[in-house]
Amino acid sequence: MSALGRTRHWLSGAAALALLLGPPTRSSAIEPVDVELVLAVDVSLSMSPAELEIQRRGYAAALTDDNVLKAIADGVHGKIAVTYVEWAGTRWQRVVVPWTAIANRADAERIVAQMNARPPDSARRTSISGALAFGSDLFAESGFQGTKRVIDVSGDGPNNQGAPVDITRDEVVRQGITINGLPLMTRGGYGGAFDVGNLDRYYSDCVIG
């Protein structure tokens, strides 16, 4: 057999093997879950140490709450997928906990342990729009297929860097992603000049979608 013939024979065999094995690993590994959830957490300098602690403890308590775990177990698939992200300025986002499935308390406690493994890294500015854009991009690489896709974004102040947050919010919602807003109605940190009086109203008008 000529070299060309051998090459064609090998390619035909490889193609047949690919058909038998199915699509690439990434596609076949997609796992169905009830919700894909991005927890996007403000660590800008406007956040005081006490506020940073409120956020982490709040998420830890929520993820391990009996009612939350029961709601997860009662879902169609009995599990959700979560990633925990810290954010500040337009270009400052950090994945603290990569995409992980939660089906029971042990799963939730492992995520909480990862969250608490190191202190938050604070940075300048508050770009909620940057956090939403970054969070929406994470779904493409989750390895999960959720019935719902949700971003929970928390913080203690308004968007003060990057694209207008309401425009970004609308773009994210058009992708079929739900945005929950969790404003911290506290005072502290170094960004008091950017405080707004009714942060809950701001989140309702400009962030939640």
N, C-alpha and C positions, 0 to 999 in steps of 0.2 A: 504493500500500500504506500502511495506517495505521501510526502509530508503534508500536502494539502488535504489528501483524503483522510489522513490520521487526525488532522485538526478538525475537519468537519465531523468525523466520527465522535471525537471527544466533546465537541460543542453539542451534538445531538444528545449524547449521554447526559451531559450536564443539564441540558434543558429538561430532559425527562426526569432527572433526579429532583430538580427544582419544583416540577409539577407535583411529584410525589410528596415532597416535604412541605409544600404549601408556601404561603407568603413569608416574607422575612420575619425574623423573631419579633421585632418591634410591633408589627401589626397583629401577630398571633398572640402577643402577650397582653393585649389590652384587656383590662379586668372591669367588668360591670360593677358599678356602685350606685347608690341612690343619690348621692351628692358629691360633687367635687368642690371643695371649699378652700379658698385662699384666705388666710388670716393675715391681714396687712396692718402692721402695728407701727405707729408713729414713734420714732426715737430722736426726733429733732431736738435742738437745744432748748426749745420752748417747754419741753417736757422735764419736769423736776424729777429727782430720784424717787420721790413718793409716787408721782404719777406713773413712772415706768414700772414701779412695783405693783401699782393698782392694775395695770394692764396685764402683766404676766400672771399675777395671782388670779385675776378674773378669768382669763382664758383657761388656766389650769383647772380652776374650780368648775368651769362650764364643761370642759371636755370629760371630766371624771364624775360629773353629777349623775346620780342614779336615773333621774328623769330623762336626761340627754341620752345616756347609754341605752335605756329602754326604747326611746324613740328610734335610735339607730337600729337596734335589734328587730324592731317591728317593721322596718322598711321592707320593700320588695326583695332587695338583695341582702339586707341585714348588715350593711356596712357602708361607710362613707370613706372618702379620701381627703386628706388634709395636708396643706403645706403652710408653714408659719414663716412670714417674711417681715423683716424690719425695714423701714424706709425713712428718708428725711428729704433731702433736696432732689432736684430733677433727676440727677444721675446717681443717686445714692439709694440702692436697694440691696438687701442681703437676705438670701434664703438661709434661715436658721435651721428649719426642719424641712427636708425635702418631702416630696409626695409620699404619704404613708397611709395605708388603710387602717381604719378603726372599725373593729367588729365586736370588741369586748373591752372590759376594764384594763386588762393587761396591755392591750394595744394603746389605749389612751394614756396609761401611765408611762409607757415608753416614750411617747411624744412629749409629755410634760417633762420627763427627765432630760430630753434633748433640749427643750426650751430653756431649762434652767442650768444647762451645763456651763454657760459663760454669761457674764453680764452684758447688757445692751451696749452697743457702740453708738454713741450719740454723734450727730453731725448737724451742720448748719442748714437752715431753711426748711420749709414745709411745703412739699409738692404732692398734694393729694392726687393731682392729675397724673403725675409721674408714677405714683404708686398704683393707680388704677390701670394705667397702660401696661406697666410691668406685670401686674397681677393677671391681666387678661391674656398676656402672652404665655403665661405659665401653663395654661390649660392644654396647649398644643403638645407639651412634652410630659404630661402627667403619667401616661401609661394606663390611665383609667378612662372609662366611659360612663359619665354620670348622667342620670335622668335630669338632674339640675346642675347648673354651674353657678357658684355664688362667690362673691368677694365680700368679706366683712372688713371694713376699713375703720380703724379707730384713731383718735387723735384729740389734741386739746386746742387746736387753732385752725384758722382758715388757710386755704391755698395761698401761698405768697411767692411761688416760683413756678415757672413752666406754663404750659397751656392753660387756658381757662378751664376750671374743673367741671363746670356744667357741660361744656362742649365735649370734653373727654368722657364724662359720665354718659352722655347720649350715645357716643360712638360705641362704648362698651355694652350698653343695654341693647343696641341694635344687633350685637353678636349673640343675643339670647342669654346674656349673663345678668344675674340679679346682683344688685349692690346694696348691702346693708351698712348703715352708718352708725357708729358707736362713739358719740362725742363725750369727752371727759369734761364735765362742767366744773373744772377746778382752776386754780390759779397757781402759777409758780414757774420755775425755769427762768430762762434768759430772754424770752421773746414776748414779754408783756405788751410791747408796743403793737403787736399784731393781734392781741386779744379782741374778740368780738363779744358783745353783751349777751347775745342769744345764740350761742353756738349750736344748740339743738335745732333752732329754726334754720340756721345756715346749712346744716347737714341735710335737713329735710328738703330745702329748696334747691341745693346745689350738688349734693353728693349722692343721696339715696336714689336708687332707680331700679 
